[in-house]
Amino acid sequence: MKTFNDIGISNSLDWNRIRKLFIIGLIGGCMTFAGDWILGYGVYDESLTGLEMKLSQYLVLSDIQLFWSAFLGLIGISLEGLCYFGIYRLIAAGSKKHAHVFRSGVFGYMLFAACGVHVPCLSTVFFYNHMMQESPEAAYALAVKFAAYFLLPATILFLIFFFVMSAAQISAFAKGFTPYPKWCWIFSTAVGMAVTMLLKFAGNHAIVNGLTDAWISIGNIWMFGGLLVTMRLAQRKKQFEKNQVNGKGV
């Protein structure tokens, strides 16, 4: 008979530890948001098209701004990934199958999100900005080639793992495999990201661009913050179920 490999992480409901992980994850989300905001706050040149139009909003950024955007994201995203194991504990207590799938996604998030996607994204912007100063006619083509070689592969891998992780989390919550009420599936990064991207319809404004560039960090803030706020509901629900099993009633 197969046993569940918990990789040394307890599946017990240690609420204090889970709360600490969610608080640290929320802090990490705020750090990443600050980095994304530095990068995204601005307007792009609407006379251009496609990726070149998007890149145009970054041309005003200094090297030090790009550094802080990369650094804050590097630390913040790493903290987010580690703190996803608080959600792992919630899921593992109710469904080892869902926990196993979710954990696989977390590993991919930790491997590719910070060093594979965020930092190379800033590297591409840095490269493009300096190429525009040296050789404007070649800057765009070289930046696209640079991104295709060094950013795109990790981005694809990240998205695969992120989809697996998000699907497992939403499914586990919606099916009642966690102590939380089923409707708390809405507190997932994917939901926060989707709602944030609706702002794109508001047009080319600095605040809108700053927020939509920070869509993943906003998703994490939404998730960790929402799960923290509703934790008391989960604890009461768990205690009620425990009382029912013990025949104590409400």
C-alpha angles and dihedrals in degrees: 000000000000118000125210112253105220093182089227094301113123118236091205120117100252095169095188092054093044090051091051091051091051092049092050089046090052090051089049090050090052091050091051091046090055090052093047091047091055089053100041106037104107143061129270130226106265092196087074128068140221121351092346089062091051093048091051091074091062097055092089093057119107124224091252091054090052090048093053092044090053095042097048090048092047092056097035096049091047090054091048091053093050092048093053084081087075087066089044089060091052093051097041090058090062109024124018091188093057090042091054092052092044091050091053089055091049091054090053091048091052093046100047113017101074107024097023102045116008101046095040088050089057089044090056091051090048090050093047094048093052093043089054088059094047104033116002093177092059100032100091097045092047093046091052090049091048091051093046091054102039109019109031100061094054091043091056091049091047093052092050093052092041091053091049092049095046094045092051092048096048092045093049093050095042092050093050097249091136132060089250124095110268093247090065088085083094088074095080129117091242093059093049090049093050093050092047093053090058085075088073087081089064091075139235104332129140094237093046092049091047092052096044092048086055094050096123095046090048088051090054093047089050092050101044093039093048094048091049093051093048096042092102089056089053093049092050091048091050092048091049091052090048091052091049091053091049091048094243097123121212 
